[in-house]
């Protein structure tokens, strides 16, 4: 077994930011390649390894079987932009001020995984849906601002600002009648992707997951002799969700909505399989750590229609219930992480940064006292940790619409305020009631008050962070 824990990265809530390592080789076990894969609006129940017998996800199922399946993995928010920021910073979204989709962008004052690894001479690449800042400098909008991946440690990037159709991403689907564009017309101008600062105009037709992976594969191939960090955030299966004919045919017994939704997920799964095969072809799979998760629960509308699934859990995207924040997730590292494992320890997207920081802890260190909310996942994956040591905090806020939902999970207890005007406060014991069927707020008022105070204190800490405590002026 390759040693993983080279030093402790936490003192309270302090993380050590690692400086450059001198003369380290690409096959140094303390410098694994790291790939973060993420789907968009894929529910906990929308994958084979969580028991869905209808959706074909053979490559994700194989990845989960070859490594560890996370049975209780949480997105940091019940919608996309806040969760995306948490993946890169190890911090709750309320700390860095992205409280909903299209509300601001990533601040350059945040320290990202890419910036941390760049200091260690990693090649860094981002591919897919960014959604934590505009990717085109001349984009004009009433919400958000220009803050592309290159401002946050990514040398190579192929990115869109936000959602695109999952088939033919430059064209509005014929049956689309919502935001984004008119049916059959260009989608948001027709060229939503930017490649290293230049609007991409080639190889943009067909399956969007394939369009993305066509840029990921060359990045991997060009960095075989160098440690690399690749963040791959698919658009699938976010609306407009469309599948190509070859994928819809796999689901001909279902209606049109399921054909597109299931087919779109299978198309993404095929590209994940393509990436895993490439790692093995290049002989680098044993020094490559690959995570997969979704950014939040399933789409409201598709979940309510019974197309998308949060499995047995209550809620969906935009809700503070488990179905809004609990997502499918697994990790693979051949030869290091034993195959066939699973864990029900509560893990989260805020855990990526501290995990990667611990794996790469070597050389000189300097203290950065800003709060880091995640934990190192490797002891969890090893089976050395059976309970999470830190609370999980979730939030979704659009005050002009009366939306201000929050939730806190501390050990097995969860308190939440529903994400609607004057939302009700509820209390659940997730150990006894994982599907949130029994509100215990009236039965255990002292417990509810204790958790409410903890939630208020954590919210206040996050407000201090985003209002300037963590940034230099």
Backbone torsions as a table, in degrees:
resi	resn	phi	psi	omega
1	UNK	NA	130.8	178.9
2	UNK	-74.1	131.1	178.3
3	UNK	-64.4	138.3	-176.3
4	UNK	-114.5	-33.4	-170.0
5	UNK	-100.0	94.1	-171.9
6	UNK	-90.1	-21.4	172.0
7	UNK	-168.1	164.0	178.1
8	UNK	-83.3	130.6	-177.7
9	UNK	-98.7	-5.8	-177.5
10	UNK	-113.8	138.2	163.2
11	UNK	-128.4	100.5	-170.5
12	UNK	65.4	-116.2	177.2
13	UNK	-112.0	27.8	179.7
14	UNK	-98.2	134.0	174.7
15	UNK	-112.7	143.2	176.3
16	UNK	-93.3	125.6	177.5
17	UNK	-91.0	124.6	-170.8
18	UNK	-87.0	132.8	176.4
19	UNK	-82.1	178.1	-175.6
20	UNK	-61.9	140.6	175.7
21	UNK	-96.7	130.0	-176.6
22	UNK	-86.2	135.6	169.4
23	UNK	57.7	35.5	177.6
24	UNK	-90.2	136.2	-177.5
25	UNK	-86.1	162.9	-176.3
26	UNK	-66.4	-25.4	-179.5
27	UNK	-98.0	15.4	175.1
28	UNK	-62.7	122.3	-177.0
29	UNK	-64.0	-16.1	176.1
30	UNK	-85.5	-1.2	-179.3
31	UNK	-128.8	64.6	-179.8
32	UNK	-70.5	151.5	164.4
33	UNK	-63.6	146.4	-178.2
34	UNK	-132.2	129.7	177.6
35	UNK	-126.3	125.7	174.6
36	UNK	-108.0	110.4	176.5
37	UNK	-99.5	137.2	177.2
38	UNK	-144.5	132.9	173.2
39	UNK	-92.7	175.5	-172.5
40	UNK	-126.3	114.0	-179.8
41	UNK	67.5	28.9	176.8
42	UNK	-92.4	118.7	-177.1
43	UNK	-71.9	162.6	178.7
44	UNK	-53.8	-35.9	-176.6
45	UNK	-91.2	8.2	-175.7
46	UNK	-99.0	40.1	-179.8
47	UNK	-154.2	146.8	-176.9
48	UNK	-61.3	-39.1	-174.5
49	UNK	-70.4	-8.4	171.6
50	UNK	-105.0	16.0	170.2
51	UNK	101.3	6.4	178.3
52	UNK	-79.9	117.1	-177.8
53	UNK	-89.3	-7.0	-177.2
54	UNK	-93.8	-42.4	-177.8
55	UNK	-82.4	130.8	-178.9
56	UNK	-91.5	110.5	176.9
57	UNK	-131.1	60.6	-174.1
58	UNK	-62.5	-33.4	-177.3
59	UNK	-76.7	-40.2	173.8
60	UNK	-65.8	-38.4	177.3
61	UNK	-62.7	-40.2	178.0
62	UNK	-66.2	-40.3	178.5
63	UNK	-62.8	-44.9	178.8
64	UNK	-63.4	-39.8	179.9
65	UNK	-69.6	-29.7	-178.8
66	UNK	-82.8	-7.8	-178.8
67	UNK	-138.8	-126.0	-178.3
68	UNK	-125.7	133.6	175.1
69	UNK	-95.3	131.1	175.4
70	UNK	-93.3	113.9	-178.4
71	UNK	-83.7	-18.4	179.2
72	UNK	-134.1	71.9	-179.8
73	UNK	-109.4	129.9	-172.7
74	UNK	-113.9	134.8	163.6
75	UNK	-72.6	150.3	-176.2
76	UNK	-73.7	-10.3	179.1
77	UNK	-154.2	160.8	-179.8
78	UNK	-86.2	22.5	174.2
79	UNK	-157.9	170.2	-157.3
80	UNK	-70.5	-59.6	-170.1
81	UNK	-55.4	-47.9	178.9
82	UNK	-58.9	-42.2	179.6
83	UNK	-62.2	-40.8	-178.0
84	UNK	-60.4	-43.3	177.0
85	UNK	-63.0	-36.6	-179.7
86	UNK	-65.4	-34.2	179.7
87	UNK	-59.9	-37.9	-173.5
88	UNK	-90.7	-21.1	-173.0
89	UNK	-110.2	-19.1	-174.9
90	UNK	73.7	18.6	-173.4
91	UNK	-126.8	149.1	176.1
92	UNK	-62.6	141.4	-177.4
93	UNK	-54.9	-34.1	-179.7
94	UNK	-65.7	-16.8	176.6
95	UNK	-73.8	-40.8	-175.9
96	UNK	-99.9	4.1	166.0
97	UNK	83.8	16.1	172.4
98	UNK	-103.7	98.6	-169.5
99	UNK	-97.8	-10.7	178.8
100	UNK	-162.0	179.3	177.3
101	UNK	-69.5	141.8	178.0
102	UNK	58.1	34.0	176.0
103	UNK	-121.4	87.8	-179.9
104	UNK	91.0	-151.7	179.9
105	UNK	-167.3	172.7	179.9
106	UNK	-67.2	129.7	178.0
107	UNK	-78.7	141.8	178.7
108	UNK	-67.1	-16.2	177.0
109	UNK	-73.1	-13.4	176.1
110	UNK	-75.1	148.7	175.2
111	UNK	-101.1	118.5	-176.8
112	UNK	-102.4	165.4	174.8
113	UNK	-57.3	-42.5	-178.4
114	UNK	-60.7	-41.1	179.2
115	UNK	-67.7	-40.2	177.2
116	UNK	-59.1	-47.6	-176.5
117	UNK	-76.4	-28.4	176.3
118	UNK	-59.9	-35.8	178.4
119	UNK	-67.5	-16.1	178.0
120	UNK	-104.0	18.8	175.2
121	UNK	67.8	28.7	170.5
122	UNK	-77.8	146.3	164.5
123	UNK	-78.2	137.7	-176.2
124	UNK	-126.2	132.6	-179.0
125	UNK	-140.8	140.9	175.7
126	UNK	-121.3	139.8	-175.7
127	UNK	-145.1	122.1	174.0
128	UNK	119.4	-142.1	-174.5
129	UNK	-85.6	113.7	-178.5
130	UNK	-81.3	-69.2	171.9
131	UNK	62.1	21.9	171.3
132	UNK	-128.7	42.3	179.9
133	UNK	140.9	152.1	176.9
134	UNK	-66.6	148.6	178.4
135	UNK	-103.2	-7.8	177.2
136	UNK	-114.0	128.3	-175.3
137	UNK	-64.3	-23.3	-179.0
138	UNK	-97.7	7.6	174.3
139	UNK	-65.6	138.1	179.5
140	UNK	-124.4	127.3	177.7
141	UNK	-152.7	158.5	-179.6
142	UNK	-80.0	-14.1	177.6
143	UNK	-129.2	134.0	178.2
144	UNK	95.9	173.7	179.6
145	UNK	-157.4	168.5	-177.9
146	UNK	-68.2	117.3	179.5
147	UNK	-158.6	71.3	-172.6
148	UNK	-75.2	170.6	179.2
149	UNK	-55.3	-31.7	-178.8
150	UNK	-66.1	-16.6	176.1
151	UNK	-83.6	-3.1	-172.0
152	UNK	-132.7	28.5	171.1
153	UNK	100.9	1.8	-178.9
154	UNK	-98.1	117.8	179.9
155	UNK	-76.1	-39.8	180.0
156	UNK	-112.0	133.3	174.4
157	UNK	-152.4	145.8	176.6
158	UNK	-135.9	101.6	-164.2
159	UNK	-143.5	152.3	167.7
160	UNK	-109.9	156.2	175.1
161	UNK	-67.1	-43.2	-175.0
162	UNK	-150.7	-152.2	-170.6
163	UNK	-67.0	149.5	170.9
164	UNK	-136.5	160.5	174.2
165	UNK	-58.5	142.8	-176.3
166	UNK	-80.0	-4.3	170.3
167	UNK	-134.3	133.4	-173.7
168	UNK	50.9	70.9	-170.7
169	UNK	-65.9	-8.8	178.7
170	UNK	-96.3	-2.6	-173.4
171	UNK	-125.0	132.5	176.9
172	UNK	-69.5	127.5	-178.7
173	UNK	-56.8	149.1	-175.6
174	UNK	-60.8	-31.7	-176.3
175	UNK	-102.1	15.1	-177.3
176	UNK	-83.9	131.6	-177.8
177	UNK	-132.7	27.5	-179.3
178	UNK	-121.7	-151.1	-176.7
179	UNK	-65.3	161.5	169.5
180	UNK	108.2	-36.6	-178.5
181	UNK	167.0	169.7	178.3
182	UNK	-88.1	144.7	-178.3
183	UNK	-50.5	131.0	178.8
184	UNK	79.3	-7.5	-179.2
185	UNK	-95.9	166.6	179.1
186	UNK	-56.3	142.0	178.3
187	UNK	-84.4	115.6	178.2
188	UNK	47.9	48.7	179.4
189	UNK	95.9	-16.9	174.3
190	UNK	98.7	-18.1	-179.7
191	UNK	-134.8	77.9	-173.9
192	UNK	-77.5	-17.1	-176.8
193	UNK	-88.4	141.6	172.3
194	UNK	-120.5	128.8	179.1
195	UNK	-112.9	106.9	-179.3
196	UNK	51.3	45.3	175.3
197	UNK	89.8	-6.0	-177.9
198	UNK	-115.4	133.0	179.2
199	UNK	-60.0	122.2	-179.5
200	UNK	-78.3	137.1	-178.0
201	UNK	-133.2	2.6	-179.4
202	UNK	-118.6	152.0	175.6
203	UNK	52.9	58.1	-177.8
204	UNK	-126.0	15.1	-178.8
205	UNK	-107.7	162.5	179.7
206	UNK	84.1	-150.5	-174.9
207	UNK	-68.3	125.3	-177.2
208	UNK	-65.9	-34.6	178.2
209	UNK	-63.8	-36.1	176.2
210	UNK	-69.2	-38.8	176.5
211	UNK	-57.2	-43.9	178.8
212	UNK	-66.4	-48.9	-175.9
213	UNK	-65.4	-26.3	175.8
214	UNK	-62.6	-20.2	176.1
215	UNK	-96.1	-28.2	179.8
216	UNK	-69.4	-45.7	-175.2
217	UNK	-57.1	-49.0	177.5
218	UNK	-60.5	-35.0	177.3
219	UNK	-62.4	-44.6	178.6
220	UNK	-64.1	-46.1	-178.2
221	UNK	-62.2	-35.4	-177.3
222	UNK	-79.8	-6.2	-178.3
223	UNK	-123.7	28.3	179.2
224	UNK	-60.2	-34.7	-177.3
225	UNK	-92.6	7.3	-177.2
226	UNK	-139.0	141.1	176.7
227	UNK	-62.5	139.5	-178.1
228	UNK	-135.0	156.8	174.7
229	UNK	-125.3	118.1	-179.5
230	UNK	-120.7	124.5	174.3
231	UNK	-106.2	119.1	-175.0
232	UNK	-123.3	104.6	-177.8
233	UNK	-111.7	101.8	-179.0
234	UNK	-70.8	156.4	171.7
235	UNK	-83.9	-25.5	-177.8
236	UNK	-68.4	142.3	-5.6
237	UNK	-102.4	44.0	177.8
238	UNK	-67.3	145.3	175.1
239	UNK	-68.7	148.0	-0.7
240	UNK	-69.0	118.8	-175.9
241	UNK	-98.8	115.9	-177.1
242	UNK	-136.5	139.3	176.0
243	UNK	-116.8	151.0	174.7
244	UNK	-71.2	161.8	-176.1
245	UNK	-56.1	-39.6	-176.9
246	UNK	-63.8	-29.2	179.7
247	UNK	-87.7	-33.7	176.4
248	UNK	-65.6	-32.8	179.9
249	UNK	-62.1	-26.9	178.2
250	UNK	-65.1	-18.9	-174.8
251	UNK	-125.6	37.2	-174.9
252	UNK	-63.4	-21.4	-179.4
253	UNK	-77.4	-10.5	-179.5
254	UNK	-99.9	169.1	176.3
255	UNK	-73.6	175.6	-173.6
256	UNK	-60.2	-42.4	-178.0
257	UNK	-62.2	-44.4	178.5
258	UNK	-69.9	-36.3	177.4
259	UNK	-58.0	-44.3	179.6
260	UNK	-70.8	-44.7	-176.6
261	UNK	-67.8	-52.0	-179.9
262	UNK	-64.6	-42.6	-179.2
263	UNK	-62.9	-38.7	178.4
264	UNK	-62.5	-41.7	178.4
265	UNK	-67.2	-40.9	178.6
266	UNK	-65.2	-36.8	176.7
267	UNK	-63.2	-41.4	175.8
268	UNK	-64.0	-43.9	178.7
269	UNK	-58.1	-39.7	178.5
270	UNK	-60.2	-39.0	-179.8
271	UNK	-72.7	-32.5	173.6
272	UNK	-64.9	-38.9	175.1
273	UNK	-63.8	-38.3	177.0
274	UNK	-61.2	-40.8	178.3
275	UNK	-67.5	-44.3	179.7
276	UNK	-62.3	-39.7	178.0
277	UNK	-64.3	-38.7	179.8
278	UNK	-65.0	-40.6	177.5
279	UNK	-59.3	-39.5	-179.7
280	UNK	-74.7	-36.8	176.7
281	UNK	-61.3	-39.1	-179.1
282	UNK	-82.3	-8.1	179.2
283	UNK	72.9	27.7	-176.8
284	UNK	-117.9	9.3	-176.2
285	UNK	-63.8	-30.2	-177.0
286	UNK	-79.1	-7.2	172.2
287	UNK	-121.3	31.2	178.8
288	UNK	-130.9	120.5	177.3
289	UNK	-95.4	124.3	-176.7
290	UNK	-123.6	121.6	174.0
291	UNK	-105.2	148.3	171.0
292	UNK	-134.5	138.7	170.7
293	UNK	-159.6	174.6	171.3
294	UNK	-103.4	166.0	-176.5
295	UNK	-90.5	-14.5	177.7
296	UNK	-177.6	-178.3	179.4
297	UNK	-70.5	-179.8	-173.9
298	UNK	-70.2	152.8	177.6
299	UNK	-48.1	137.1	-179.8
300	UNK	-51.8	-56.7	-174.4
301	UNK	-63.7	-43.5	-178.6
302	UNK	-70.4	-32.2	176.8
303	UNK	-69.3	-41.9	-179.4
304	UNK	-66.4	-27.7	177.0
305	UNK	-82.7	-6.2	-179.5
306	UNK	82.2	11.1	179.0
307	UNK	-82.7	-54.5	177.4
308	UNK	-91.3	157.0	-170.7
309	UNK	-138.0	133.2	168.4
310	UNK	-95.8	18.3	-176.8
311	UNK	66.3	-137.7	-178.7
312	UNK	-83.8	3.0	-171.1
313	UNK	-89.5	149.9	-178.1
314	UNK	-77.3	138.5	173.1
315	UNK	96.7	-175.6	-175.9
316	UNK	-162.7	-174.2	176.7
317	UNK	-47.2	143.8	179.7
318	UNK	76.5	2.6	176.3
319	UNK	-114.2	154.8	-178.8
320	UNK	-88.1	-1.4	176.7
321	UNK	-72.6	169.2	-175.6
322	UNK	-55.4	-38.3	-179.6
323	UNK	-63.3	-20.1	178.4
324	UNK	-84.6	-24.6	-173.5
325	UNK	-123.5	-17.7	178.2
326	UNK	-83.8	128.3	-171.5
327	UNK	-133.6	159.1	174.7
328	UNK	-68.8	141.5	-178.2
329	UNK	-160.2	148.3	175.3
330	UNK	-157.6	168.0	-179.9
331	UNK	-142.8	145.3	-178.5
332	UNK	-137.7	135.1	173.2
333	UNK	-153.4	86.5	-173.9
334	UNK	-54.2	133.9	178.4
335	UNK	85.5	-13.1	179.6
336	UNK	-116.4	-52.2	175.9
337	UNK	-93.2	118.4	-179.9
338	UNK	-60.5	146.9	-178.9
339	UNK	-74.9	154.3	170.0
340	UNK	81.8	14.5	-177.9
341	UNK	-91.4	165.4	173.2
342	UNK	-153.1	159.0	177.5
343	UNK	-144.0	142.1	174.0
344	UNK	-106.7	13.0	171.8
345	UNK	-65.7	138.3	-179.2
346	UNK	-72.9	117.3	-179.1
347	UNK	-122.4	169.0	-171.1
348	UNK	-155.2	164.9	175.0
349	UNK	-63.6	-22.2	176.3
350	UNK	-71.5	-8.2	-176.8
351	UNK	-87.8	-10.9	-177.4
352	UNK	-62.2	-49.9	-176.7
353	UNK	-61.4	-51.9	179.8
354	UNK	-62.8	-30.3	176.7
355	UNK	-65.2	-47.9	-178.5
356	UNK	-68.9	-36.8	176.7
357	UNK	-61.5	-41.5	-179.8
358	UNK	-67.3	-39.4	179.5
359	UNK	-63.7	-29.9	-175.7
360	UNK	-107.5	20.0	-176.0
361	UNK	-77.2	104.4	178.3
362	UNK	-163.1	161.8	178.2
363	UNK	76.7	-159.9	-178.0
364	UNK	-74.3	147.3	179.9
365	UNK	-130.7	147.5	172.1
366	UNK	-130.1	146.3	-174.1
367	UNK	-81.8	135.9	171.6
368	UNK	-123.2	112.7	-168.5
369	UNK	-83.6	3.2	179.7
370	UNK	-66.8	149.2	-178.4
371	UNK	-66.2	137.3	170.7
372	UNK	-119.6	127.5	-169.0
373	UNK	-96.9	-10.3	-176.6
374	UNK	-90.2	178.0	176.6
375	UNK	-125.1	163.0	173.8
376	UNK	-74.9	121.2	-176.9
377	UNK	-80.0	-17.7	-174.2
378	UNK	-62.2	-41.4	174.9
379	UNK	-62.6	-30.4	175.3
380	UNK	-67.4	-47.7	-179.9
381	UNK	-61.9	-37.2	178.4
382	UNK	-70.1	-17.4	-175.6
383	UNK	88.6	8.6	-179.0
384	UNK	-82.8	-15.4	-178.9
385	UNK	-121.7	128.4	-177.3
386	UNK	-110.3	-10.9	178.7
387	UNK	-142.4	144.8	178.8
388	UNK	-70.4	137.7	-176.2
389	UNK	-90.5	-12.8	-176.4
390	UNK	-128.8	150.6	-179.9
391	UNK	-72.2	161.8	173.4
392	UNK	-112.2	134.0	-177.3
393	UNK	-124.2	130.4	-178.4
394	UNK	-124.7	147.4	176.7
395	UNK	-155.5	154.8	177.8
396	UNK	-151.1	114.8	-171.7
397	UNK	-134.9	125.1	166.7
398	UNK	-140.3	86.9	-169.5
399	UNK	-62.9	-30.2	-178.6
400	UNK	-67.6	-17.2	175.9
401	UNK	-106.4	8.0	-179.8
402	UNK	74.4	18.9	-179.1
403	UNK	-96.8	121.0	178.0
404	UNK	-155.8	69.6	-179.6
405	UNK	-92.6	141.9	176.1
406	UNK	-143.6	157.2	175.8
407	UNK	-151.9	153.0	176.8
408	UNK	-136.4	133.2	172.0
409	UNK	-116.3	119.6	176.4
410	UNK	-125.4	114.0	-171.2
411	UNK	55.4	-121.8	-177.0
412	UNK	-96.5	0.6	-176.3
413	UNK	-98.6	141.0	178.3
414	UNK	-131.9	128.5	171.6
415	UNK	-114.8	140.1	-180.0
416	UNK	-143.8	150.0	168.6
417	UNK	-112.8	120.9	-176.4
418	UNK	-58.1	144.4	-172.8
419	UNK	-83.0	62.4	175.8
420	UNK	-154.3	165.3	-176.6
421	UNK	-56.2	128.7	-177.6
422	UNK	55.4	39.1	-178.7
423	UNK	-59.5	140.7	-178.1
424	UNK	-71.6	142.7	175.2
425	UNK	-90.0	130.6	-178.1
426	UNK	-129.4	156.3	-179.0
427	UNK	-131.0	132.4	179.9
428	UNK	-134.3	148.0	168.1
429	UNK	-102.2	103.7	-171.8
430	UNK	-70.3	-21.6	177.2
431	UNK	-67.8	-42.1	-179.1
432	UNK	-89.6	-23.8	-170.7
433	UNK	-140.4	67.0	-176.0
434	UNK	-64.0	-18.8	-176.7
435	UNK	-100.2	10.0	172.6
436	UNK	53.7	54.5	179.8
437	UNK	-96.4	-17.3	-172.8
438	UNK	-129.0	104.6	177.7
439	UNK	-74.9	121.7	-175.2
440	UNK	-105.3	12.5	-175.1
441	UNK	-60.1	-40.0	179.7
442	UNK	-77.8	-30.5	-178.0
443	UNK	-76.0	-33.7	-178.6
444	UNK	-126.5	69.2	-176.4
445	UNK	-63.4	-34.0	-179.9
446	UNK	-67.1	-42.2	177.5
447	UNK	-63.7	-43.0	179.2
448	UNK	-61.5	-42.1	-180.0
449	UNK	-67.9	-38.9	177.3
450	UNK	-59.9	-46.8	-179.8
451	UNK	-71.2	-33.8	176.8
452	UNK	-62.0	-43.3	178.5
453	UNK	-64.4	-40.1	178.1
454	UNK	-63.3	-39.6	178.2
455	UNK	-65.1	-43.0	179.0
456	UNK	-62.5	-42.2	180.0
457	UNK	-65.0	-41.3	-179.8
458	UNK	-69.2	-38.9	176.0
459	UNK	-61.2	-41.6	178.6
460	UNK	-65.2	-39.1	176.8
461	UNK	-62.2	-41.6	178.3
462	UNK	-65.3	-38.7	179.1
463	UNK	-64.4	-39.4	175.6
464	UNK	-60.1	-42.5	179.8
465	UNK	-60.4	-53.2	-173.1
466	UNK	-74.5	-20.0	179.8
467	UNK	-90.8	6.4	170.4
468	UNK	133.5	-14.9	-175.5
469	UNK	-62.8	-27.2	-176.1
470	UNK	-101.3	7.7	-174.0
471	UNK	-128.0	144.3	177.0
472	UNK	-84.2	146.6	178.3
473	UNK	-121.2	NA	NA
